[in-house]
Amino acid sequence: MSTTAKNGIEIQSVIAMDAEYVMHTFNRQRVVFVRGKGMKLWDAEGKEYLDFLAGIAVNGLGHCHPDLVSAIGGQAGELMHVCNLYYVTQQPMLAKRLVELSGMGKAFFCNSGAEANETAIKLARKWAKQTGPEKYEIICAEGSFHGRTLAAVTATGQPKYHEGFEPLVPGFKHVPFNDLSALDAAAGDSTCAVMLEPIQGESGVHPATQDYLAGARSLCDRLGALLILDEVQTGLGRTGKWFGCQHYGVRPDIMTLAKTLGGGFPIGACLATDEVAKAFVPGSHASTFGGNPLACAAALATLDIMEREKLVENSAEIGAYLKERLIELQSRRDDIAEVRGVGLMVAVEFSRECAVDVAAECLRRGLIVNPIGRSIVRMLPPLIVKRDDVDAAVAILSDSLSGA
Ligand SMILES: *Cc1c(COP(=O)(O)O)cnc(C)c1O
């Protein structure tokens, strides 16, 4: 079997070099991607793939949208970074856009989802210190995912991500998701915040119920605690609305964003109400790279393109179509237990442990999806996805399911 691709890239040597020099924190599929355009990716051998993962909900505009490419290129040639001791125009412009879209008050910029959540946790603690020194506890949900920094991973309600990193950050509690009485029982005077994803993504697309999210909001109001919503995955059109919480009519005190925000360029944001944001003063928190002109220009261009191309509306429409087609597939088979999700954040749960094999078979047939555990496959296509793409993806999934 030849391992030298058309363009001269030695696939085996890339994999060997990765094994020798890159810390082994991922079990990667043996594919080397070299190019992307819209819904498509190409590997080093020239094979084409339909992307239904979008870099895990990152490439909302698809790959290499020409207007995003030129915004990044133009800004890179003008000014990339100066540090936060000075003003740049792009940072307040992006803050204004996000504040107007979300109804929040102020923004802090960083470079990833975990950092955005780290910011949220620190802001909530700082805010609560005004009330008393003992009000520092943060209640999170089992099955949640908030990132991999020490505080964000402590907030994450999955023990497998904690193993070996103990002692974790003190002051976090976990309660079963969608169980309001468990949340009620865990909360008290020492609670400074409740931190939730409107739809749990990483653990397999589990939406909060209306009663739960609304109940968490009232509980926080009753206790004088903050509701932090992690919208790193659900935010910015993924669920068919700008923000996942808009499906519930629930407003958080702090909201975190990342993934889709830069259209593929790394940037994260922590948004807060004006009242809560006041707890941060100069020196409280900082990021060297956070809010640099290049990242902010990428995010501004991403938001412009999303509005111009009506991608949030597209997410709602094509998301509904995707779910409809998957439910139709479910009705023709006896190994699909459930199809769930909102907008373009969809999971198929099988009644057998075939997810890894199905995803591998999809990849072989040129479709990128994400297996979660043994029986769930998650789909997070770019927000530009069209009906034809859905038809193609569901056909490949169907064939792969028969073959796996
Ligand atoms: C991906 C994700 C994160 C972590 O984001 P990183 O950019 O990987 O740090 C946090 N929260 C949620 C809900 C996510 O989906």
The ligand as an SDF file (V2000), in Angstrom:
LIG
                    3D

 15 15  0  0  0  0  0  0  0  0999 V2000
  -15.7520   22.6640   23.9530 C   0  0  0  0  0  0  0  0  0  0  0  0
  -16.3810   23.1080   25.2080 C   0  0  0  0  0  0  0  0  0  0  0  0
  -15.6300   23.7320   26.2240 C   0  0  0  0  0  0  0  0  0  0  0  0
  -14.1300   23.8500   26.1730 C   0  0  0  0  0  0  0  0  0  0  0  0
  -13.6880   24.6770   25.1580 O   0  0  0  0  0  0  0  0  0  0  0  0
  -12.1130   24.6880   24.7800 P   0  0  0  0  0  0  0  0  0  0  0  0
  -12.0120   25.7370   23.7280 O   0  0  0  0  0  0  0  0  0  0  0  0
  -11.7530   23.3190   24.3170 O   0  0  0  0  0  0  0  0  0  0  0  0
  -11.3720   25.0480   26.0160 O   0  0  0  0  0  0  0  0  0  0  0  0
  -16.3080   24.2010   27.3200 C   0  0  0  0  0  0  0  0  0  0  0  0
  -17.6360   24.0670   27.4360 N   0  0  0  0  0  0  0  0  0  0  0  0
  -18.3940   23.4710   26.4980 C   0  0  0  0  0  0  0  0  0  0  0  0
  -19.8650   23.3830   26.6710 C   0  0  0  0  0  0  0  0  0  0  0  0
  -17.7850   22.9520   25.3560 C   0  0  0  0  0  0  0  0  0  0  0  0
  -18.5290   22.3250   24.4390 O   0  0  0  0  0  0  0  0  0  0  0  0
  1  2  1  0
  2  3  1  0
  2 14  2  0
  3  4  1  0
  3 10  2  0
  4  5  1  0
  5  6  1  0
  6  7  2  0
  6  8  1  0
  6  9  1  0
 10 11  1  0
 11 12  2  0
 12 13  1  0
 12 14  1  0
 14 15  1  0
M  END
$$$$
